[in-house]
Amino acid sequence: MEARLAGVAPELLDLRPTYPGAWTIREHVIHLVDSECNNFIRLKSIIAQPGSVGLVMDEEAWTRNLAHKRENVAKYTQLFRLLREIIVDLVADEIERNQGFFLRTYQGKTDEITLRQGLEIYARHVGFHMEYIDRILQNRPA
């Protein structure tokens, strides 16, 4: 994420696409890092407390209520990289253990997942948001 955003003009970070409900690059980045922080705790919970329940944030509420903060994207991308490095170290010898963990969504649904599934969910999640960021960068005004 750091490399992809290196050199992006600051004004592009807050460029909002014209389709309804669109997020800015800054909102996507902050959301991804917030999610990664939550995922770090979830993954540690899977290891430390098998069978525990982890909550999922209401991403629309977080984005709506925190968007005005204008957090520093460079600091957040550094935090994302560091969290990813720590997570790799954390799960390196745990991935094959089939520890159950319950993930409760903000809609009230609860699913049982394993550590591997938790990692896969977040790998897809990052790709999903990076596609949006790429689209914003590709369609930026000249």
HELIX and SHEET records of a PDB file:
HELIX    1   1 GLU A    2  LEU A    5  1                                   4    
HELIX    2   2 PRO A   10  LEU A   13  1                                   4    
HELIX    3   3 ILE A   25  ALA A   48  1                                  24    
HELIX    4   4 GLU A   59  LEU A   66  1                                   8    
HELIX    5   5 ALA A   67  LYS A   69  5                                   3    
HELIX    6   6 VAL A   73  VAL A   91  1                                  19    
HELIX    7   7 LEU A  115  GLN A  138  1                                  24    
SHEET    1   A 3 VAL A  53  LEU A  55  0                                        
SHEET    2   A 3 PHE A 101  ARG A 104  1                                        
SHEET    3   A 3 THR A 110  ILE A 113 -1                                        
END                                                                             
